[in-house]
Amino acid sequence: MGRLGFLVANRLTEAGHKIVGIEKDERVVEEVKDAGFLVIRADATEENSLLQAGVKRASKLVALLPSEADNLFITLSARELNPNLYILSRADTALGSKRIEKAGANHVVSLHQLAGSRLVENLTRPHVTDIMSLSVSKINLDLLIEEIQLSQNSSLAGKTLLELDIRKKTNITILAIIKKDGSHIINPPPSTVITAGSTLVAIGTQRDFEAFENCFAPI
């Protein structure tokens, strides 16, 4: 699971997700359990460990081990065990990223690339970076960017953003709309009509998203 996995698990739990961690270091297992997470002591690169953690029932899997080879093997095994699983995996090289994508990962992240991008942002847009950092610090990381999957019988379907007035009612801001055909509408105008089966990309606090669910059910 490691330090990075622990941080991700903490944020996912805060966002209301149920997680199961896999860690073979007994000391780390005890530390994670003390933090309130469900974790099993096992080797994540072994298929039986993934089965024990419930990979066949899971909706998402995150592989963030320091070894690209381990993350590649986990991705391969998990994809075979659960074809519908969303897999996010870590890679540190361009070649490793391509291999892990071919193995079945839906998304591959490179910590080196992320760090490099942040450094470039600090150099080229220092004021923007400072403001974003200050905003996150002030809200104690409460601000979330979430995907809201709309059902076929969603109460939002067939209505415009202007009619729904989501921000006034729930304090949530819709950043983008992803339609069923994969097309995107970034910063959608008020005249945009919401369609069933679309995905809303929105920003707000956990409390805001709870208000959204209560206000617009069924979603």
C-alpha positions in Angstrom: 0.0 0.0 0.0 2.8 2.4 0.9 2.7 6.1 1.9 1.1 7.2 -1.4 -1.5 4.5 -1.2 -2.3 5.5 2.4 -2.8 9.1 1.2 -5.1 8.1 -1.6 -7.0 5.7 0.7 -7.5 8.6 3.2 -9.0 10.9 0.5 -11.2 8.2 -0.9 -12.6 7.4 2.5 -13.2 11.1 3.2 -15.2 11.2 -0.1 -17.4 8.3 1.1 -15.8 5.4 -0.8 -15.3 2.0 0.8 -11.8 0.7 0.3 -9.7 -2.4 0.9 -6.0 -2.1 1.0 -3.4 -4.8 0.4 0.0 -4.5 2.2 2.6 -7.2 2.9 4.6 -5.2 5.5 3.2 -6.1 9.0 4.3 -2.8 10.5 2.5 -0.8 7.8 -0.6 -3.0 8.1 -0.9 -2.1 11.8 -0.4 1.6 11.1 -3.1 1.5 8.4 -5.5 -0.4 10.7 -4.9 2.2 13.5 -6.0 4.9 11.0 -9.3 3.0 10.5 -8.8 1.5 7.1 -9.6 -2.1 6.1 -6.4 -3.8 5.0 -5.3 -7.3 4.5 -1.7 -8.5 4.9 -0.8 -10.0 1.6 1.3 -9.6 -1.6 -0.8 -7.5 -4.1 1.1 -9.1 -7.0 -0.5 -12.5 -6.2 -3.8 -13.3 -7.7 -5.2 -14.9 -4.5 -4.5 -11.6 -2.7 -6.6 -9.7 -5.2 -9.4 -12.3 -4.9 -9.2 -12.0 -1.1 -9.6 -8.3 -1.3 -12.7 -8.7 -3.4 -11.5 -7.6 -6.8 -14.3 -9.4 -8.6 -16.9 -7.2 -6.7 -14.9 -4.0 -6.8 -15.7 -1.1 -9.2 -12.2 0.5 -9.1 -8.6 -0.6 -8.4 -5.6 1.7 -7.7 -2.1 0.2 -8.2 0.5 2.6 -6.8 3.5 0.4 -6.0 7.0 1.8 -6.6 7.8 -1.0 -9.0 6.4 -0.6 -12.6 6.7 -4.4 -13.0 4.5 -5.0 -9.9 1.9 -2.5 -11.1 1.9 -4.1 -14.6 1.3 -7.6 -13.1 -1.4 -6.3 -10.8 -3.1 -4.6 -13.8 -2.9 -7.8 -15.9 -4.3 -10.0 -13.1 -7.1 -7.6 -12.1 -8.2 -7.1 -15.7 -8.5 -10.9 -16.2 -10.4 -11.3 -12.9 -12.8 -8.3 -13.5 -13.2 -7.1 -17.1 -15.4 -4.2 -16.0 -13.0 -2.9 -13.3 -11.7 0.7 -13.6 -8.0 0.5 -13.1 -5.7 3.4 -12.3 -2.0 2.4 -12.2 1.3 4.1 -11.6 4.2 4.2 -14.1 7.5 6.1 -14.0 8.6 5.7 -17.6 6.9 6.3 -21.0 7.5 2.6 -21.9 6.1 1.4 -18.7 3.0 3.6 -19.2 2.4 2.1 -22.6 2.8 -1.5 -21.3 0.5 -0.9 -18.4 -2.1 0.6 -20.7 -1.9 -2.4 -23.0 -2.3 -4.6 -19.9 -5.7 -3.1 -19.3 -5.3 0.1 -17.2 -7.9 2.7 -17.8 -5.6 5.5 -16.7 -1.9 5.6 -16.0 -0.3 8.3 -13.9 3.4 9.3 -13.8 4.5 10.9 -10.5 7.5 12.3 -12.3 5.4 13.9 -15.0 2.9 15.3 -12.4 5.8 16.8 -10.4 7.3 18.2 -13.5 4.1 19.8 -14.6 3.6 21.4 -11.2 7.1 22.9 -11.3 6.4 24.3 -14.8 3.2 25.8 -13.4 5.1 27.4 -10.5 7.5 28.9 -13.0 5.1 30.1 -15.7 2.0 30.9 -13.6 3.2 31.5 -10.1 0.3 33.7 -9.0 -2.3 31.2 -10.2 -0.4 28.4 -8.4 -0.2 30.5 -5.2 -3.9 31.3 -5.3 -4.9 27.6 -5.8 -2.6 26.5 -3.0 -4.0 29.1 -0.7 -7.6 28.1 -1.6 -7.0 24.5 -0.9 -5.2 25.3 2.4 -8.1 27.5 3.6 -10.7 24.9 2.9 -8.7 22.1 4.5 -8.9 20.0 1.3 -12.7 19.9 1.6 -13.2 20.9 -2.0 -13.8 17.9 -4.3 -14.1 17.4 -8.0 -16.5 14.6 -8.6 -18.1 12.7 -11.5 -21.9 12.4 -11.3 -23.3 9.6 -13.4 -26.9 10.3 -14.4 -29.3 7.4 -14.7 -31.9 7.0 -17.6 -34.6 8.3 -15.3 -32.7 11.2 -13.8 -34.8 14.1 -12.7 -32.2 16.4 -14.4 -32.8 14.9 -17.9 -34.4 17.2 -20.5 -33.8 20.4 -18.5 -31.4 23.2 -19.0 -28.8 24.3 -16.5 -30.7 27.5 -16.3 -33.9 25.7 -15.3 -32.1 23.5 -12.8 -30.2 26.4 -11.1 -27.8 23.8 -9.5 -25.4 26.3 -8.1 -28.0 28.4 -6.3 -29.7 25.3 -4.8 -26.6 23.3 -3.9 -23.5 25.5 -4.2 -22.1 23.0 -6.8 -20.5 24.3 -10.0 -20.7 22.1 -13.1 -17.3 22.2 -14.8 -18.1 19.9 -17.8 -20.6 17.5 -19.2 -19.6 14.2 -20.8 -22.3 12.8 -23.0 -22.9 9.1 -23.7 -21.2 9.3 -27.0 -18.0 10.6 -25.3 -18.3 14.2 -26.5 -17.5 16.9 -23.9 -18.9 20.3 -23.1 -16.4 22.3 -21.1 -17.8 25.1 -19.0 -21.4 24.5 -20.3 -23.5 27.6 -20.9 -26.9 28.0 -19.1 -28.8 26.9 -22.2 -27.2 23.4 -22.2 -29.8 20.7 -22.0 -28.9 17.8 -19.7 -29.4 14.3 -21.2 -30.0 11.0 -19.5 -26.9 8.8 -19.2 -24.5 11.8 -19.2 -21.8 12.4 -16.7 -21.5 15.7 -14.9 -18.0 16.9 -13.7 -18.7 19.1 -10.8 -16.8 20.9 -7.9 -18.0 21.4 -4.4 -17.7 20.2 -0.8 -18.9 16.8 0.5 -21.9 18.6 2.0 -22.7 20.3 -1.3 -22.8 16.9 -3.1 -25.1 15.5 -0.4 -27.4 18.5 -0.9 -27.3 17.8 -4.6 -28.4 14.2 -4.1 -31.2 15.3 -1.8 -32.4 18.1 -4.1 -32.4 16.3 -7.4 -33.2 12.7 -6.6 -33.4 10.4 -8.6 -30.0 11.2 -10.1 
